[in-house]
């Protein structure tokens, strides 16, 4: 649009009536509507609508300098500027507004479901350009980051170690679901007797026994220098893919047989600081979620852990990062003779924290099906001989939602 036309169409009393009428008629022709209407009044088409831009010449911004090109000539047979003065201007603006309304209807015409926008036809005013926006990508819900577990209410009106200990010990000593088949000797290839009662549920209603039969099961074992690997060897002989993580192993990775791997890695509740790890030749401490991503594993049928009091913080990390939902069964040895690594607070606060972690598992549909009190270990509870408690328990849970 020329500066003269812009001034004539925008302010009354300047320029001749004929110039006013020509400018208004030209803008009401088959070309673009007035730029203020196109840029300000026209809303963007919503998702799922075709955006069709009909051009009577060059599109705005396609000419030199990025501005709009000259307005197209009036249509043949049209009477630009019929009348003079205010009457001619009113008629011109009325036609411009009508043309803008028709163009809005074309811009916001819904696209047929499942059908791409149609190509335009070449008309007298030039080729029809069709805008084909890329389909919107599915919007992912932001993942809520949890920094701590929700603590359960105190077991008594006022914090008391006695009430907290009794509630916790009763909880870890009571099965929540029955499991009839826990004898690993019934598995094909399992002939060794483990030194500890690592129990898994092999009932038909849960998926583990079916995955063992189809040779599709996977076991992760977390340890710290223990020579008791009969459980892992037996599961590997049964056809399970077994990965044992132990930082005391001499080599980075060792394969023993077809299904058993040893990794010189320690599973922790945090990844190492990159600035510190960069100065080490071998950084062998990682979170379980990081290991799963690096190994390309989406699920673990059984997670066994004997990590000498690091289990509480590891379990907390699995819960907070939802890694526990990728696990079918948990077999943990828990230690209660002291709070555990990086667990702080007075005794009643520590026991409340332990209890809250186990209740988090229950909220995620894990059910305790096996509990074992190790009487061969010192009978200690938070460094005291109290509550007839052992310092070590073996607990097994099954994820009842596991498929």
C-alpha positions as CSV (number, residue, x, y, z in Angstrom):
1,X,0.0,0.0,0.0
2,X,1.4,3.4,-0.9
3,X,1.8,6.0,1.8
4,X,-0.7,8.2,0.0
5,X,-3.3,5.4,0.1
6,X,-2.7,4.8,3.7
7,X,-3.2,8.4,4.6
8,X,-6.2,8.7,2.5
9,X,-7.9,5.6,4.0
10,X,-7.0,6.4,7.6
11,X,-7.8,10.1,8.1
12,X,-10.8,12.1,7.0
13,X,-10.5,15.4,5.3
14,X,-7.2,14.7,3.5
15,X,-6.8,13.9,-0.2
16,X,-9.5,13.9,-2.8
17,X,-12.8,11.9,-2.5
18,X,-11.8,9.9,-5.6
19,X,-8.6,8.8,-4.0
20,X,-10.5,7.8,-0.9
21,X,-13.0,5.7,-2.9
22,X,-10.3,4.0,-5.0
23,X,-8.3,3.1,-1.9
24,X,-11.3,1.6,-0.1
25,X,-12.5,-0.3,-3.2
26,X,-9.0,-1.7,-3.9
27,X,-8.8,-3.0,-0.3
28,X,-12.3,-4.5,-0.6
29,X,-11.3,-6.3,-3.8
30,X,-10.2,-9.9,-4.2
31,X,-6.9,-9.2,-2.6
32,X,-6.1,-8.8,1.1
33,X,-8.4,-7.1,3.6
34,X,-7.0,-4.1,5.4
35,X,-3.8,-4.9,7.2
36,X,-5.1,-3.9,10.6
37,X,-8.0,-6.3,10.3
38,X,-5.7,-9.1,9.1
39,X,-3.0,-8.7,11.8
40,X,-5.1,-7.6,14.8
41,X,-8.7,-8.7,14.3
42,X,-8.1,-12.1,12.8
43,X,-7.5,-14.8,15.5
44,X,-5.1,-17.6,14.8
45,X,-7.0,-20.7,13.6
46,X,-7.4,-23.3,16.4
47,X,-5.9,-26.7,16.2
48,X,-7.7,-29.0,13.8
49,X,-8.7,-26.2,11.4
50,X,-7.3,-25.5,7.9
51,X,-5.5,-22.2,7.5
52,X,-6.1,-21.1,3.9
53,X,-4.5,-17.9,2.8
54,X,-5.9,-16.6,-0.5
55,X,-3.5,-14.3,-2.3
56,X,-4.3,-11.9,-5.0
57,X,-0.6,-11.0,-5.5
58,X,2.4,-11.2,-3.3
59,X,1.9,-12.3,0.3
60,X,2.7,-9.8,3.0
61,X,6.3,-9.8,3.7
62,X,7.3,-11.7,0.5
63,X,8.2,-8.5,-1.4
64,X,11.2,-6.4,-1.0
65,X,11.8,-5.0,2.5
66,X,9.4,-7.5,4.1
67,X,6.3,-5.1,3.7
68,X,3.1,-5.5,1.9
69,X,3.1,-5.2,-1.9
70,X,0.9,-2.8,-3.9
71,X,-2.8,-3.3,-3.6
72,X,-4.4,-5.3,-6.5
73,X,-6.5,-3.5,-9.1
74,X,-10.3,-3.4,-8.5
75,X,-12.4,-6.1,-10.0
76,X,-13.8,-5.5,-13.5
77,X,-17.3,-4.2,-13.3
78,X,-17.0,-2.9,-9.8
79,X,-17.8,0.8,-9.2
80,X,-15.0,2.0,-7.0
81,X,-15.8,5.1,-5.1
82,X,-19.5,5.4,-6.1
83,X,-20.6,8.6,-4.5
84,X,-18.3,11.1,-2.9
85,X,-17.2,12.4,0.4
86,X,-18.5,10.6,3.5
87,X,-21.0,8.5,1.6
88,X,-18.3,7.1,-0.7
89,X,-16.0,6.4,2.3
90,X,-18.8,4.6,4.2
91,X,-19.6,2.4,1.2
92,X,-16.0,1.5,0.7
93,X,-15.4,0.6,4.3
94,X,-18.6,-1.5,4.4
95,X,-17.4,-3.5,1.4
96,X,-14.0,-3.9,3.0
97,X,-15.5,-5.2,6.3
98,X,-17.8,-7.6,4.4
99,X,-14.8,-9.0,2.5
100,X,-12.8,-9.4,5.7
101,X,-15.7,-11.3,7.3
102,X,-15.8,-13.7,4.3
103,X,-12.1,-14.2,4.6
104,X,-12.3,-15.0,8.3
105,X,-14.8,-17.7,7.5
106,X,-12.5,-19.2,5.0
107,X,-9.5,-19.0,7.4
108,X,-11.4,-20.7,10.2
109,X,-13.1,-23.4,8.1
110,X,-12.8,-26.7,10.0
111,X,-10.8,-29.4,8.3
112,X,-12.5,-32.7,7.6
113,X,-11.5,-35.3,10.3
114,X,-8.7,-37.5,9.0
115,X,-8.3,-35.5,5.7
116,X,-5.4,-33.3,4.9
117,X,-6.1,-29.7,3.7
118,X,-7.0,-29.5,0.0
119,X,-4.8,-27.7,-2.5
120,X,-6.3,-24.4,-3.7
121,X,-7.2,-23.6,-7.3
122,X,-5.5,-21.0,-9.5
123,X,-7.8,-18.0,-9.8
124,X,-7.8,-14.7,-11.6
125,X,-6.0,-13.1,-8.7
126,X,-3.1,-15.5,-8.6
127,X,-2.4,-19.0,-7.2
128,X,-3.9,-20.0,-3.9
129,X,-1.4,-20.8,-1.2
130,X,-2.3,-23.3,1.4
131,X,-0.7,-23.3,4.8
132,X,-0.1,-26.8,6.2
133,X,1.0,-26.6,9.8
134,X,2.7,-29.6,11.3
135,X,0.4,-31.7,13.5
136,X,0.7,-30.7,17.2
137,X,2.9,-33.0,19.2
138,X,1.2,-34.7,22.1
139,X,1.6,-32.6,25.2
140,X,3.3,-34.5,28.0
141,X,2.1,-33.9,31.5
142,X,4.8,-32.4,33.6
143,X,6.2,-35.0,36.0
144,X,5.9,-34.1,39.6
145,X,9.3,-34.2,41.4
146,X,9.1,-35.6,44.9
147,X,11.9,-34.7,47.4
148,X,10.8,-36.7,50.4
149,X,8.3,-39.4,51.4
150,X,5.1,-38.5,53.2
151,X,5.6,-39.3,56.8
152,X,2.8,-41.2,58.5
153,X,1.1,-39.7,61.6
154,X,2.8,-40.5,64.9
155,X,1.7,-43.8,66.5
156,X,0.6,-41.9,69.6
157,X,-0.6,-38.4,70.5
158,X,2.9,-37.5,71.5
159,X,6.1,-38.9,69.9
160,X,7.1,-42.0,71.7
161,X,9.8,-44.6,70.7
162,X,7.8,-47.3,72.5
163,X,4.7,-46.8,70.3
164,X,6.7,-46.3,67.1
165,X,8.8,-49.4,67.6
166,X,5.8,-51.6,68.4
167,X,3.9,-50.4,65.3
168,X,6.9,-50.9,63.1
169,X,7.8,-54.3,64.4
170,X,4.3,-55.5,64.1
171,X,4.1,-54.3,60.5
172,X,7.3,-56.1,59.3
173,X,6.3,-59.3,61.2
174,X,2.9,-59.7,59.6
175,X,2.2,-60.9,56.0
176,X,-0.3,-58.9,54.0
177,X,-1.0,-61.5,51.4
178,X,-0.6,-65.3,51.2
179,X,1.8,-67.0,48.8
180,X,1.6,-70.8,48.6
181,X,4.6,-71.5,46.4
182,X,7.9,-70.0,47.5
183,X,10.1,-73.2,47.3
184,X,12.8,-72.4,44.7
185,X,13.8,-76.1,44.6
186,X,10.7,-76.7,42.4
187,X,12.3,-74.6,39.7
188,X,14.0,-76.5,36.9
189,X,17.7,-76.2,37.2
190,X,17.6,-74.9,40.8
191,X,19.4,-77.4,43.0
192,X,21.5,-75.3,45.4
193,X,20.4,-74.3,48.9
194,X,21.0,-70.7,49.6
195,X,22.5,-69.7,53.0
196,X,19.7,-67.1,53.5
197,X,15.9,-67.4,52.9
198,X,15.6,-65.3,49.7
199,X,11.9,-66.0,49.0
200,X,10.0,-65.1,45.8
201,X,6.3,-65.8,45.1
202,X,5.7,-68.4,42.4
203,X,2.0,-68.5,42.6
204,X,0.2,-68.8,39.2
205,X,-1.8,-65.6,39.8
206,X,1.4,-63.6,39.6
207,X,3.5,-63.2,36.5
208,X,6.9,-64.3,37.8
209,X,6.4,-68.1,37.4
210,X,5.2,-67.6,33.8
211,X,8.1,-65.4,32.9
212,X,10.5,-68.0,34.3
213,X,8.9,-70.7,32.2
214,X,9.2,-68.5,29.1
215,X,12.8,-67.6,29.9
216,X,11.9,-63.9,30.0
217,X,12.5,-63.0,33.6
218,X,15.2,-60.6,34.9
219,X,16.8,-60.5,38.3
220,X,18.9,-57.6,39.7
221,X,20.9,-58.4,42.8
222,X,22.5,-55.7,44.9
223,X,25.3,-56.8,47.2
224,X,28.5,-55.7,49.0
225,X,31.2,-58.3,48.9
226,X,29.0,-61.3,49.9
227,X,30.1,-64.7,48.7
228,X,26.5,-66.0,49.0
229,X,25.4,-66.2,45.3
230,X,23.5,-69.4,45.3
231,X,20.2,-67.7,44.8
232,X,21.5,-65.8,41.8
233,X,23.1,-69.0,40.3
234,X,19.9,-70.9,40.8
235,X,17.8,-68.2,39.1
236,X,20.2,-68.1,36.2
237,X,20.1,-71.9,35.8
238,X,16.3,-71.6,35.7
239,X,16.7,-69.4,32.6
240,X,16.4,-65.9,34.2
241,X,18.7,-63.1,33.1
242,X,20.6,-62.3,36.2
243,X,22.7,-59.1,36.9
244,X,24.6,-59.0,40.2
245,X,26.0,-55.6,41.2
246,X,28.9,-55.6,43.6
247,X,31.7,-52.9,43.9
248,X,34.2,-55.5,45.2
249,X,34.3,-57.4,41.9
250,X,37.8,-57.1,40.3
251,X,36.7,-56.7,36.7
252,X,34.2,-54.2,35.4
253,X,31.9,-56.9,33.8
254,X,32.1,-60.6,34.0
255,X,29.8,-63.1,32.3
256,X,29.5,-66.5,34.0
257,X,27.5,-68.9,31.9
258,X,24.7,-67.9,29.6
259,X,22.5,-65.9,31.9
260,X,24.6,-64.6,34.8
261,X,26.6,-61.3,34.7
262,X,28.6,-59.6,37.4
263,X,29.1,-55.8,37.4
264,X,31.5,-53.7,39.4
265,X,28.9,-51.2,40.3
266,X,27.4,-50.1,43.6
267,X,23.7,-49.1,43.5
268,X,23.3,-45.9,45.5
269,X,20.5,-43.4,46.2
270,X,22.2,-40.7,44.2
271,X,24.4,-40.4,41.1
272,X,28.0,-39.2,41.7
273,X,28.7,-35.5,41.4
274,X,30.0,-35.0,37.8
275,X,32.7,-32.7,38.9
276,X,34.1,-35.3,41.3
277,X,33.5,-38.3,39.0
278,X,35.4,-36.6,36.2
279,X,38.6,-36.9,38.3
280,X,38.1,-40.7,38.9
281,X,39.1,-43.3,36.4
282,X,36.2,-45.6,37.4
283,X,33.0,-44.1,38.8
284,X,31.2,-47.1,40.1
285,X,28.3,-45.7,42.1
286,X,25.0,-45.0,40.4
287,X,21.3,-45.0,41.0
288,X,19.2,-47.9,40.0
289,X,17.2,-45.8,37.6
290,X,20.4,-44.7,35.9
291,X,21.5,-48.3,35.5
292,X,18.2,-49.3,34.0
293,X,18.5,-46.5,31.4
294,X,22.1,-47.4,30.5
295,X,21.3,-51.1,30.2
296,X,18.1,-50.5,28.2
297,X,16.0,-52.4,30.7
298,X,12.4,-51.3,31.3
299,X,11.4,-53.9,33.9
300,X,12.9,-56.0,36.7
301,X,11.0,-59.1,37.7
302,X,12.9,-59.4,41.0
303,X,15.1,-56.9,42.9
304,X,17.1,-58.5,45.7
305,X,19.1,-56.3,48.0
306,X,21.6,-57.0,50.8
307,X,23.4,-53.7,51.1
308,X,24.2,-53.5,54.8
309,X,22.0,-50.6,56.0
310,X,22.0,-48.7,52.7
311,X,18.6,-50.2,51.9
312,X,16.6,-47.5,53.5
313,X,17.9,-44.6,51.4
314,X,18.0,-46.8,48.2
315,X,14.3,-47.8,48.8
316,X,13.4,-44.1,49.3
317,X,15.1,-43.2,46.0
318,X,13.2,-46.0,44.2
319,X,9.9,-44.7,45.6
320,X,10.5,-41.0,44.9
321,X,11.6,-41.6,41.3
322,X,8.8,-44.2,40.7
323,X,11.4,-46.8,39.7
324,X,9.8,-49.2,42.1
325,X,6.8,-49.4,39.7
326,X,9.1,-51.1,37.2
327,X,9.8,-53.9,39.7
328,X,7.7,-57.1,40.1
329,X,9.0,-58.4,43.4
330,X,11.3,-57.0,46.1
331,X,13.4,-59.2,48.4
332,X,15.3,-57.0,50.9
333,X,17.3,-57.6,54.0
334,X,16.7,-54.7,56.3
335,X,18.9,-53.7,59.2
336,X,17.5,-52.0,62.3
337,X,20.4,-52.0,64.8
338,X,21.1,-48.4,63.8
339,X,19.3,-45.8,61.7
340,X,21.2,-46.5,58.4
341,X,23.3,-44.4,56.1
342,X,22.3,-40.7,56.1
343,X,19.2,-41.3,58.2
344,X,19.0,-38.7,60.9
345,X,16.9,-37.7,63.8
346,X,16.1,-39.1,67.2
347,X,15.0,-42.7,67.6
348,X,11.3,-42.2,67.4
349,X,11.7,-40.1,64.3
350,X,13.9,-42.7,62.6
351,X,11.4,-45.5,63.3
352,X,8.6,-43.3,62.0
353,X,10.6,-42.8,58.8
354,X,11.2,-46.5,58.3
355,X,7.5,-47.2,58.8
356,X,6.5,-44.4,56.3
357,X,8.7,-46.0,53.6
358,X,7.0,-49.3,54.0
359,X,3.6,-47.7,53.9
360,X,4.6,-46.0,50.6
361,X,5.2,-49.4,49.1
362,X,1.8,-50.5,50.2
363,X,0.2,-47.4,48.6
364,X,1.9,-48.5,45.4
365,X,0.2,-51.9,45.7
366,X,3.1,-53.9,47.0
367,X,2.1,-56.5,49.5
368,X,4.4,-58.2,52.0
369,X,4.1,-62.0,51.6
370,X,7.2,-63.2,53.5
371,X,9.0,-62.1,56.6
372,X,11.9,-63.7,58.3
373,X,13.5,-62.7,61.7
374,X,17.2,-63.7,61.7
375,X,17.9,-65.0,65.2
376,X,21.5,-65.6,64.3
377,X,22.2,-61.9,64.3
378,X,22.5,-59.7,67.4
379,X,19.2,-58.9,69.0
380,X,19.5,-55.2,68.8
381,X,17.0,-52.4,68.0
382,X,18.7,-49.0,67.5
383,X,21.7,-50.0,69.5
384,X,19.5,-51.3,72.4
385,X,18.4,-54.7,73.5
386,X,14.8,-54.0,73.4
387,X,11.4,-55.0,72.1
388,X,12.6,-58.6,71.5
389,X,13.8,-57.5,68.1
390,X,16.5,-58.9,65.8
391,X,18.9,-56.5,64.1
392,X,18.1,-58.1,60.7
393,X,14.9,-59.1,58.9
394,X,14.4,-60.5,55.4
395,X,11.2,-59.2,53.8
396,X,9.6,-60.0,50.4
397,X,6.9,-58.0,48.6
398,X,5.0,-58.7,45.4
399,X,3.7,-55.9,43.2
400,X,0.1,-56.9,42.7
401,X,-0.3,-54.6,39.7
402,X,2.7,-56.3,37.9
403,X,1.9,-57.6,34.4
